[in-house]
Amino acid sequence: MSVEKSANISEERIIELETKLSFQEDLLQELNSHVITQQEKIDKLNVVCNLLKDQYKEIVSSLPDAAAGDEVPPHY
């Protein structure tokens, strides 16, 4: 194999590797963007979930005691 042909093959391989690397970098940036978006949504859902828990606790605490309805009236 001649030196020129060997240099050509090496150059083609380098170009191919650089192209693959470029596509991988783009894909990595896109995936990172999706992960950031998903984390923002998860954070918002956690806030909503905590608000709903607090509202539930308030509602339960404002209800009359269920045990009070089971008591036998004093005249029995």
Secondary structure, 3 states (H helix, E strand, C coil): CCHHHHHHHHHHHHHHHHHHHHHHHHHHHHHHHHHHHHHHHHHHHHHHHHHHHHHHHHHHHHCCCCHHHHCCCCCC
